[in-house]
Amino acid sequence: MGRKRFSEEQIIGILRESGTEMTTKELCAKHNISLATLYAWKRKYGEMDVAEARRLKALETDSSTA
């Protein structure tokens, strides 16, 4: 499995940048991520804010330990 480079807060910040006038390719190049990664993040995090992302992570860890 690949290493984790971005925190949930960073991912949400990058996704918010995608709403600016920057193209998707430029955004991916700026943060050195692939288009597939960006779309996977959009699918997972969508329009979440940081607090919701932390809650999601807590729920995921609780379900994996149970």
TIVO-2410 file (N, C-alpha, C; in nm, 3 decimals):
# residues 66
REC num residu      c1      c2      c3 atome chaine
REC   1      M   0.085  -0.118   0.000     N      A
REC   1      M   0.000   0.000   0.000    CA      A
REC   1      M   0.089   0.123   0.000     C      A
REC   2      G   0.045   0.225  -0.071     N      A
REC   2      G   0.124   0.348  -0.082    CA      A
REC   2      G   0.127   0.426   0.048     C      A
REC   3      R   0.219   0.517   0.054     N      A
REC   3      R   0.229   0.597   0.176    CA      A
REC   3      R   0.131   0.713   0.171     C      A
REC   4      K   0.093   0.760   0.286     N      A
REC   4      K  -0.001   0.870   0.296    CA      A
REC   4      K   0.076   1.000   0.301     C      A
REC   5      R   0.050   1.089   0.205     N      A
REC   5      R   0.123   1.214   0.198    CA      A
REC   5      R   0.044   1.334   0.245     C      A
REC   6      F  -0.089   1.324   0.239     N      A
REC   6      F  -0.173   1.438   0.271    CA      A
REC   6      F  -0.269   1.404   0.384     C      A
REC   7      S  -0.287   1.498   0.475     N      A
REC   7      S  -0.386   1.481   0.582    CA      A
REC   7      S  -0.523   1.516   0.527     C      A
REC   8      E  -0.627   1.485   0.604     N      A
REC   8      E  -0.763   1.518   0.562    CA      A
REC   8      E  -0.780   1.668   0.544     C      A
REC   9      E  -0.717   1.746   0.631     N      A
REC   9      E  -0.726   1.891   0.620    CA      A
REC   9      E  -0.664   1.941   0.490     C      A
REC  10      Q  -0.549   1.884   0.454     N      A
REC  10      Q  -0.483   1.923   0.330    CA      A
REC  10      Q  -0.566   1.884   0.208     C      A
REC  11      I  -0.624   1.764   0.213     N      A
REC  11      I  -0.706   1.717   0.101    CA      A
REC  11      I  -0.826   1.809   0.080     C      A
REC  12      I  -0.891   1.845   0.188     N      A
REC  12      I  -1.008   1.933   0.177    CA      A
REC  12      I  -0.966   2.070   0.124     C      A
REC  13      G  -0.850   2.118   0.165     N      A
REC  13      G  -0.799   2.244   0.113    CA      A
REC  13      G  -0.773   2.237  -0.037     C      A
REC  14      I  -0.717   2.126  -0.082     N      A
REC  14      I  -0.692   2.108  -0.225    CA      A
REC  14      I  -0.824   2.101  -0.301     C      A
REC  15      L  -0.922   2.030  -0.246     N      A
REC  15      L  -1.051   2.021  -0.313    CA      A
REC  15      L  -1.120   2.157  -0.321     C      A
REC  16      R  -1.102   2.239  -0.220     N      A
REC  16      R  -1.159   2.375  -0.225    CA      A
REC  16      R  -1.091   2.459  -0.332     C      A
REC  17      E  -0.963   2.434  -0.354     N      A
REC  17      E  -0.892   2.505  -0.460    CA      A
REC  17      E  -0.946   2.471  -0.597     C      A
REC  18      S  -1.003   2.351  -0.611     N      A
REC  18      S  -1.054   2.310  -0.742    CA      A
REC  18      S  -1.172   2.395  -0.787     C      A
REC  19      G  -1.234   2.469  -0.695     N      A
REC  19      G  -1.344   2.557  -0.731    CA      A
REC  19      G  -1.299   2.691  -0.785     C      A
REC  20      T  -1.168   2.715  -0.789     N      A
REC  20      T  -1.116   2.841  -0.839    CA      A
REC  20      T  -1.103   2.836  -0.990     C      A
REC  21      E  -1.045   2.939  -1.048     N      A
REC  21      E  -1.030   2.945  -1.193    CA      A
REC  21      E  -0.919   2.855  -1.246     C      A
REC  22      M  -0.848   2.787  -1.160     N      A
REC  22      M  -0.741   2.696  -1.199    CA      A
REC  22      M  -0.803   2.570  -1.261     C      A
REC  23      T  -0.741   2.520  -1.368     N      A
REC  23      T  -0.792   2.397  -1.429    CA      A
REC  23      T  -0.754   2.277  -1.343     C      A
REC  24      T  -0.821   2.167  -1.368     N      A
REC  24      T  -0.795   2.045  -1.291    CA      A
REC  24      T  -0.651   1.997  -1.313     C      A
REC  25      K  -0.606   2.003  -1.435     N      A
REC  25      K  -0.467   1.961  -1.464    CA      A
REC  25      K  -0.366   2.049  -1.393     C      A
REC  26      E  -0.390   2.179  -1.391     N      A
REC  26      E  -0.299   2.271  -1.322    CA      A
REC  26      E  -0.298   2.243  -1.172     C      A
REC  27      L  -0.415   2.216  -1.115     N      A
REC  27      L  -0.425   2.186  -0.973    CA      A
REC  27      L  -0.346   2.059  -0.939     C      A
REC  28      C  -0.362   1.956  -1.021     N      A
REC  28      C  -0.289   1.831  -0.997    CA      A
REC  28      C  -0.139   1.851  -1.010     C      A
REC  29      A  -0.098   1.929  -1.107     N      A
REC  29      A   0.045   1.956  -1.125    CA      A
REC  29      A   0.100   2.035  -1.007     C      A
REC  30      K   0.024   2.132  -0.958     N      A
REC  30      K   0.068   2.215  -0.846    CA      A
REC  30      K   0.094   2.131  -0.722     C      A
REC  31      H   0.008   2.033  -0.695     N      A
REC  31      H   0.019   1.952  -0.574    CA      A
REC  31      H   0.083   1.816  -0.600     C      A
REC  32      N   0.126   1.792  -0.724     N      A
REC  32      N   0.192   1.668  -0.762    CA      A
REC  32      N   0.107   1.545  -0.730     C      A
REC  33      I  -0.017   1.548  -0.776     N      A
REC  33      I  -0.108   1.434  -0.761    CA      A
REC  33      I  -0.164   1.400  -0.898     C      A
REC  34      S  -0.217   1.279  -0.911     N      A
REC  34      S  -0.275   1.239  -1.038    CA      A
REC  34      S  -0.422   1.280  -1.045     C      A
REC  35      L  -0.476   1.280  -1.167     N      A
REC  35      L  -0.618   1.309  -1.183    CA      A
REC  35      L  -0.702   1.205  -1.111     C      A
REC  36      A  -0.659   1.080  -1.116     N      A
REC  36      A  -0.734   0.973  -1.050    CA      A
REC  36      A  -0.741   0.995  -0.899     C      A
REC  37      T  -0.632   1.041  -0.841     N      A
REC  37      T  -0.629   1.070  -0.698    CA      A
REC  37      T  -0.726   1.182  -0.665     C      A
REC  38      L  -0.725   1.288  -0.745     N      A
REC  38      L  -0.814   1.401  -0.721    CA      A
REC  38      L  -0.960   1.357  -0.728     C      A
REC  39      Y  -0.995   1.277  -0.828     N      A
REC  39      Y  -1.134   1.232  -0.841    CA      A
REC  39      Y  -1.173   1.135  -0.730     C      A
REC  40      A  -1.078   1.054  -0.684     N      A
REC  40      A  -1.106   0.965  -0.571    CA      A
REC  40      A  -1.133   1.046  -0.444     C      A
REC  41      W  -1.054   1.152  -0.424     N      A
REC  41      W  -1.076   1.240  -0.309    CA      A
REC  41      W  -1.211   1.309  -0.319     C      A
REC  42      K  -1.247   1.354  -0.439     N      A
REC  42      K  -1.377   1.418  -0.457    CA      A
REC  42      K  -1.490   1.322  -0.424     C      A
REC  43      R  -1.475   1.196  -0.465     N      A
REC  43      R  -1.576   1.096  -0.437    CA      A
REC  43      R  -1.586   1.068  -0.286     C      A
REC  44      K  -1.473   1.063  -0.219     N      A
REC  44      K  -1.472   1.031  -0.076    CA      A
REC  44      K  -1.508   1.150   0.012     C      A
REC  45      Y  -1.450   1.266  -0.015     N      A
REC  45      Y  -1.466   1.381   0.073    CA      A
REC  45      Y  -1.569   1.482   0.024     C      A
REC  46      G  -1.594   1.487  -0.106     N      A
REC  46      G  -1.695   1.574  -0.163    CA      A
REC  46      G  -1.691   1.715  -0.109     C      A
REC  47      E  -1.799   1.758  -0.048     N      A
REC  47      E  -1.811   1.895   0.004    CA      A
REC  47      E  -1.796   1.899   0.156     C      A
REC  48      M  -1.721   1.805   0.211     N      A
REC  48      M  -1.702   1.801   0.357    CA      A
REC  48      M  -1.617   1.917   0.406     C      A
REC  49      D  -1.636   1.949   0.533     N      A
REC  49      D  -1.542   2.040   0.597    CA      A
REC  49      D  -1.450   1.956   0.685     C      A
REC  50      V  -1.356   2.018   0.749     N      A
REC  50      V  -1.254   1.945   0.824    CA      A
REC  50      V  -1.314   1.864   0.938     C      A
REC  51      A  -1.412   1.919   1.010     N      A
REC  51      A  -1.472   1.848   1.123    CA      A
REC  51      A  -1.543   1.720   1.076     C      A
REC  52      E  -1.612   1.728   0.964     N      A
REC  52      E  -1.679   1.609   0.911    CA      A
REC  52      E  -1.578   1.503   0.867     C      A
REC  53      A  -1.467   1.544   0.810     N      A
REC  53      A  -1.365   1.450   0.768    CA      A
REC  53      A  -1.303   1.378   0.887     C      A
REC  54      R  -1.280   1.450   0.995     N      A
REC  54      R  -1.227   1.387   1.117    CA      A
REC  54      R  -1.327   1.286   1.173     C      A
REC  55      R  -1.455   1.321   1.170     N      A
REC  55      R  -1.558   1.230   1.219    CA      A
REC  55      R  -1.563   1.104   1.132     C      A
REC  56      L  -1.551   1.120   1.000     N      A
REC  56      L  -1.549   1.007   0.909    CA      A
REC  56      L  -1.430   0.916   0.939     C      A
REC  57      K  -1.313   0.975   0.961     N      A
REC  57      K  -1.194   0.896   0.991    CA      A
REC  57      K  -1.213   0.819   1.122     C      A
REC  58      A  -1.273   0.883   1.222     N      A
REC  58      A  -1.298   0.815   1.350    CA      A
REC  58      A  -1.393   0.698   1.331     C      A
REC  59      L  -1.494   0.716   1.251     N      A
REC  59      L  -1.588   0.607   1.226    CA      A
REC  59      L  -1.522   0.493   1.151     C      A
REC  60      E  -1.434   0.524   1.055     N      A
REC  60      E  -1.364   0.421   0.982    CA      A
REC  60      E  -1.272   0.340   1.071     C      A
REC  61      T  -1.201   0.407   1.163     N      A
REC  61      T  -1.111   0.336   1.252    CA      A
REC  61      T  -1.189   0.253   1.354     C      A
REC  62      D  -1.303   0.303   1.400     N      A
REC  62      D  -1.386   0.226   1.493    CA      A
REC  62      D  -1.439   0.100   1.428     C      A
REC  63      S  -1.481   0.108   1.302     N      A
REC  63      S  -1.537  -0.008   1.234    CA      A
REC  63      S  -1.430  -0.110   1.200     C      A
REC  64      S  -1.307  -0.065   1.177     N      A
REC  64      S  -1.200  -0.159   1.144    CA      A
REC  64      S  -1.146  -0.230   1.268     C      A
REC  65      T  -1.160  -0.171   1.385     N      A
REC  65      T  -1.111  -0.234   1.507    CA      A
REC  65      T  -1.217  -0.325   1.570     C      A
REC  66      A  -1.341  -0.307   1.534     N      A
REC  66      A  -1.449  -0.387   1.594    CA      A
REC  66      A  -1.462  -0.523   1.533     C      A
***
